[in-house]
Amino acid sequence: MIIYDLKCKKNHKFEGWFKDSTAFEEQKKQNLITCPVCGESGAEVVPSSLAIMGRDMKLSKKNQFRETSPMKGIQQFNEYLDKNFDDVGEKFAEIAMKIHCGEEEARNIKGTTTHQEEKTLREEGVQFFKVPVVKLDS
């Protein structure tokens, strides 16, 4: 199964599920793919919101990336965070502030905060971003 993000000529975006890329091309050629909003046919593939490319991925003959399932992408992202960020747990705000003030060595950290801690960090000009935790079934 392959899922493409599509856009019609009137710029409505929607998802299309296909058996494989050949099925998509066949349905497109026969004008069977229509926009669920306006009914316009002739949808085009647009970049997906999730694109993962590792060192071992190369462009194919048709200049497309090897397909990666969303679950595999999330696993790769979590592995990257685990390898490249120190988990400071509930002390994230405290340590982020110390790094910001030069009291601790700058490094990548991850952890949790309360809404009030996030507000304080923003007010102090500490740059950070939130990543939702996705629980993966083993």
ZAVO-912902 format. One record per residue (C-alpha): residue number from 1; residue in three letters; chain; y, x, z. Coordinates in Angstrom, 1 decimal, decimal comma. Example, Ala and Ser with C-alpha at 12.3 -4.5 7.8 and 13.67 -1.06 7.14 Angstrom:
2
<atom num="1" residu="ALA" chaine="A" y="-4,5" x="12,3" z="7,8"/>
<atom num="2" residu="SER" chaine="A" y="-1,1" x="13,7" z="7,1"/>
This chain:
138
<atom num="1" residu="MET" chaine="A" y="0,0" x="0,0" z="0,0"/>
<atom num="2" residu="ILE" chaine="A" y="3,5" x="1,3" z="-0,9"/>
<atom num="3" residu="ILE" chaine="A" y="6,8" x="-0,2" z="0,2"/>
<atom num="4" residu="TYR" chaine="A" y="9,9" x="0,3" z="-1,8"/>
<atom num="5" residu="ASP" chaine="A" y="13,5" x="-0,5" z="-0,9"/>
<atom num="6" residu="LEU" chaine="A" y="14,9" x="-2,3" z="-4,0"/>
<atom num="7" residu="LYS" chaine="A" y="18,3" x="-3,5" z="-5,2"/>
<atom num="8" residu="CYS" chaine="A" y="19,1" x="-6,1" z="-7,8"/>
<atom num="9" residu="LYS" chaine="A" y="21,9" x="-5,9" z="-10,4"/>
<atom num="10" residu="LYS" chaine="A" y="24,1" x="-7,9" z="-7,9"/>
<atom num="11" residu="ASN" chaine="A" y="23,5" x="-5,3" z="-5,2"/>
<atom num="12" residu="HIS" chaine="A" y="21,3" x="-7,4" z="-3,0"/>
<atom num="13" residu="LYS" chaine="A" y="18,9" x="-5,1" z="-1,2"/>
<atom num="14" residu="PHE" chaine="A" y="15,3" x="-6,2" z="-0,4"/>
<atom num="15" residu="GLU" chaine="A" y="11,8" x="-4,8" z="0,2"/>
<atom num="16" residu="GLY" chaine="A" y="8,9" x="-4,8" z="-2,3"/>
<atom num="17" residu="TRP" chaine="A" y="5,3" x="-4,2" z="-1,3"/>
<atom num="18" residu="PHE" chaine="A" y="2,9" x="-2,9" z="-4,0"/>
<atom num="19" residu="LYS" chaine="A" y="-0,7" x="-1,7" z="-4,2"/>
<atom num="20" residu="ASP" chaine="A" y="0,6" x="1,6" z="-5,6"/>
<atom num="21" residu="SER" chaine="A" y="3,4" x="3,0" z="-7,8"/>
<atom num="22" residu="THR" chaine="A" y="1,5" x="2,0" z="-11,0"/>
<atom num="23" residu="ALA" chaine="A" y="1,5" x="-1,7" z="-9,8"/>
<atom num="24" residu="PHE" chaine="A" y="5,3" x="-1,4" z="-9,2"/>
<atom num="25" residu="GLU" chaine="A" y="5,9" x="0,0" z="-12,7"/>
<atom num="26" residu="GLU" chaine="A" y="3,7" x="-2,7" z="-14,3"/>
<atom num="27" residu="GLN" chaine="A" y="5,4" x="-5,6" z="-12,5"/>
<atom num="28" residu="LYS" chaine="A" y="8,9" x="-4,1" z="-13,2"/>
<atom num="29" residu="LYS" chaine="A" y="8,0" x="-3,8" z="-17,0"/>
<atom num="30" residu="GLN" chaine="A" y="7,0" x="-7,5" z="-17,0"/>
<atom num="31" residu="ASN" chaine="A" y="10,1" x="-8,6" z="-15,1"/>
<atom num="32" residu="LEU" chaine="A" y="8,0" x="-10,0" z="-12,3"/>
<atom num="33" residu="ILE" chaine="A" y="10,1" x="-8,4" z="-9,5"/>
<atom num="34" residu="THR" chaine="A" y="13,0" x="-10,8" z="-8,6"/>
<atom num="35" residu="CYS" chaine="A" y="15,6" x="-10,7" z="-6,0"/>
<atom num="36" residu="PRO" chaine="A" y="14,9" x="-13,2" z="-3,1"/>
<atom num="37" residu="VAL" chaine="A" y="18,6" x="-13,9" z="-2,7"/>
<atom num="38" residu="CYS" chaine="A" y="19,8" x="-14,6" z="-6,3"/>
<atom num="39" residu="GLY" chaine="A" y="16,5" x="-14,6" z="-8,4"/>
<atom num="40" residu="GLU" chaine="A" y="17,8" x="-11,8" z="-10,6"/>
<atom num="41" residu="SER" chaine="A" y="15,1" x="-9,7" z="-12,2"/>
<atom num="42" residu="GLY" chaine="A" y="15,3" x="-6,0" z="-13,0"/>
<atom num="43" residu="ALA" chaine="A" y="15,4" x="-4,5" z="-9,5"/>
<atom num="44" residu="GLU" chaine="A" y="15,7" x="-0,8" z="-9,1"/>
<atom num="45" residu="VAL" chaine="A" y="14,3" x="1,5" z="-6,3"/>
<atom num="46" residu="VAL" chaine="A" y="17,0" x="2,7" z="-3,9"/>
<atom num="47" residu="PRO" chaine="A" y="16,6" x="5,5" z="-1,3"/>
<atom num="48" residu="SER" chaine="A" y="14,7" x="4,5" z="1,7"/>
<atom num="49" residu="SER" chaine="A" y="16,2" x="4,6" z="5,2"/>
<atom num="50" residu="LEU" chaine="A" y="13,2" x="6,9" z="6,2"/>
<atom num="51" residu="ALA" chaine="A" y="12,6" x="10,0" z="4,2"/>
<atom num="52" residu="ILE" chaine="A" y="10,7" x="12,9" z="5,6"/>
<atom num="53" residu="MET" chaine="A" y="10,2" x="16,2" z="3,7"/>
<atom num="54" residu="GLY" chaine="A" y="8,3" x="19,1" z="5,2"/>
<atom num="55" residu="ARG" chaine="A" y="7,7" x="22,6" z="3,9"/>
<atom num="56" residu="ASP" chaine="A" y="4,4" x="21,6" z="2,4"/>
<atom num="57" residu="MET" chaine="A" y="5,9" x="18,7" z="0,4"/>
<atom num="58" residu="LYS" chaine="A" y="6,9" x="19,4" z="-3,2"/>
<atom num="59" residu="LEU" chaine="A" y="8,4" x="17,3" z="-6,0"/>
<atom num="60" residu="SER" chaine="A" y="5,8" x="15,8" z="-8,3"/>
<atom num="61" residu="LYS" chaine="A" y="5,9" x="15,8" z="-12,1"/>
<atom num="62" residu="LYS" chaine="A" y="8,0" x="12,6" z="-12,0"/>
<atom num="63" residu="ASN" chaine="A" y="10,5" x="14,2" z="-9,5"/>
<atom num="64" residu="GLN" chaine="A" y="9,5" x="12,0" z="-6,6"/>
<atom num="65" residu="PHE" chaine="A" y="8,6" x="13,0" z="-3,1"/>
<atom num="66" residu="ARG" chaine="A" y="5,0" x="12,6" z="-1,9"/>
<atom num="67" residu="GLU" chaine="A" y="4,7" x="9,3" z="0,0"/>
<atom num="68" residu="THR" chaine="A" y="4,8" x="9,4" z="3,8"/>
<atom num="69" residu="SER" chaine="A" y="3,9" x="6,4" z="5,9"/>
<atom num="70" residu="PRO" chaine="A" y="6,5" x="5,3" z="8,4"/>
<atom num="71" residu="MET" chaine="A" y="4,0" x="5,9" z="11,2"/>
<atom num="72" residu="LYS" chaine="A" y="3,4" x="9,5" z="10,0"/>
<atom num="73" residu="GLY" chaine="A" y="7,2" x="10,0" z="9,7"/>
<atom num="74" residu="ILE" chaine="A" y="7,7" x="8,9" z="13,3"/>
<atom num="75" residu="GLN" chaine="A" y="4,9" x="11,2" z="14,5"/>
<atom num="76" residu="GLN" chaine="A" y="6,4" x="14,1" z="12,6"/>
<atom num="77" residu="PHE" chaine="A" y="9,9" x="13,3" z="14,1"/>
<atom num="78" residu="ASN" chaine="A" y="8,4" x="13,2" z="17,7"/>
<atom num="79" residu="GLU" chaine="A" y="6,6" x="16,5" z="17,1"/>
<atom num="80" residu="TYR" chaine="A" y="9,9" x="18,1" z="16,0"/>
<atom num="81" residu="LEU" chaine="A" y="11,7" x="16,8" z="19,1"/>
<atom num="82" residu="ASP" chaine="A" y="8,9" x="18,1" z="21,4"/>
<atom num="83" residu="LYS" chaine="A" y="8,9" x="21,6" z="19,8"/>
<atom num="84" residu="ASN" chaine="A" y="12,7" x="22,0" z="19,5"/>
<atom num="85" residu="PHE" chaine="A" y="14,2" x="20,2" z="22,6"/>
<atom num="86" residu="ASP" chaine="A" y="13,9" x="20,8" z="26,3"/>
<atom num="87" residu="ASP" chaine="A" y="12,9" x="17,6" z="28,1"/>
<atom num="88" residu="VAL" chaine="A" y="15,2" x="17,3" z="31,1"/>
<atom num="89" residu="GLY" chaine="A" y="14,3" x="13,7" z="31,9"/>
<atom num="90" residu="GLU" chaine="A" y="16,7" x="11,7" z="34,0"/>
<atom num="91" residu="LYS" chaine="A" y="18,9" x="14,8" z="34,5"/>
<atom num="92" residu="PHE" chaine="A" y="20,1" x="14,6" z="30,9"/>
<atom num="93" residu="ALA" chaine="A" y="23,7" x="13,6" z="31,8"/>
<atom num="94" residu="GLU" chaine="A" y="24,1" x="16,2" z="34,5"/>
<atom num="95" residu="ILE" chaine="A" y="22,7" x="19,1" z="32,3"/>
<atom num="96" residu="ALA" chaine="A" y="24,6" x="17,9" z="29,2"/>
<atom num="97" residu="MET" chaine="A" y="27,8" x="18,1" z="31,2"/>
<atom num="98" residu="LYS" chaine="A" y="27,0" x="21,6" z="32,5"/>
<atom num="99" residu="ILE" chaine="A" y="26,3" x="22,8" z="29,0"/>
<atom num="100" residu="HIS" chaine="A" y="29,5" x="21,2" z="27,8"/>
<atom num="101" residu="CYS" chaine="A" y="31,5" x="23,0" z="30,6"/>
<atom num="102" residu="GLY" chaine="A" y="29,8" x="26,3" z="29,9"/>
<atom num="103" residu="GLU" chaine="A" y="27,9" x="26,3" z="33,3"/>
<atom num="104" residu="GLU" chaine="A" y="24,5" x="26,4" z="31,5"/>
<atom num="105" residu="GLU" chaine="A" y="23,4" x="28,1" z="28,3"/>
<atom num="106" residu="ALA" chaine="A" y="23,8" x="25,9" z="25,2"/>
<atom num="107" residu="ARG" chaine="A" y="20,4" x="24,5" z="24,0"/>
<atom num="108" residu="ASN" chaine="A" y="18,9" x="21,4" z="22,6"/>
<atom num="109" residu="ILE" chaine="A" y="18,0" x="18,9" z="25,3"/>
<atom num="110" residu="LYS" chaine="A" y="16,5" x="15,4" z="25,4"/>
<atom num="111" residu="GLY" chaine="A" y="16,2" x="12,9" z="28,2"/>
<atom num="112" residu="THR" chaine="A" y="17,3" x="9,6" z="29,5"/>
<atom num="113" residu="THR" chaine="A" y="20,7" x="8,2" z="30,7"/>
<atom num="114" residu="THR" chaine="A" y="22,1" x="5,1" z="32,2"/>
<atom num="115" residu="HIS" chaine="A" y="24,8" x="3,2" z="30,3"/>
<atom num="116" residu="GLN" chaine="A" y="27,4" x="4,4" z="32,8"/>
<atom num="117" residu="GLU" chaine="A" y="26,3" x="8,1" z="32,3"/>
<atom num="118" residu="GLU" chaine="A" y="26,6" x="7,6" z="28,5"/>
<atom num="119" residu="LYS" chaine="A" y="30,1" x="6,2" z="29,0"/>
<atom num="120" residu="THR" chaine="A" y="31,1" x="9,2" z="31,2"/>
<atom num="121" residu="LEU" chaine="A" y="29,7" x="11,7" z="28,7"/>
<atom num="122" residu="ARG" chaine="A" y="31,6" x="10,1" z="25,8"/>
<atom num="123" residu="GLU" chaine="A" y="34,8" x="10,1" z="27,9"/>
<atom num="124" residu="GLU" chaine="A" y="34,4" x="13,8" z="28,6"/>
<atom num="125" residu="GLY" chaine="A" y="33,8" x="14,5" z="24,9"/>
<atom num="126" residu="VAL" chaine="A" y="30,2" x="15,6" z="25,2"/>
<atom num="127" residu="GLN" chaine="A" y="28,5" x="15,1" z="21,9"/>
<atom num="128" residu="PHE" chaine="A" y="25,1" x="13,5" z="21,9"/>
<atom num="129" residu="PHE" chaine="A" y="23,2" x="10,8" z="20,1"/>
<atom num="130" residu="LYS" chaine="A" y="20,5" x="8,3" z="21,1"/>
<atom num="131" residu="VAL" chaine="A" y="17,1" x="8,2" z="19,6"/>
<atom num="132" residu="PRO" chaine="A" y="15,0" x="5,2" z="20,4"/>
<atom num="133" residu="VAL" chaine="A" y="11,6" x="6,0" z="22,0"/>
<atom num="134" residu="VAL" chaine="A" y="8,8" x="4,7" z="19,9"/>
<atom num="135" residu="LYS" chaine="A" y="5,4" x="4,4" z="21,6"/>
<atom num="136" residu="LEU" chaine="A" y="2,6" x="5,4" z="19,4"/>
<atom num="137" residu="ASP" chaine="A" y="-0,9" x="4,2" z="19,9"/>
<atom num="138" residu="SER" chaine="A" y="-3,4" x="7,1" z="20,0"/>
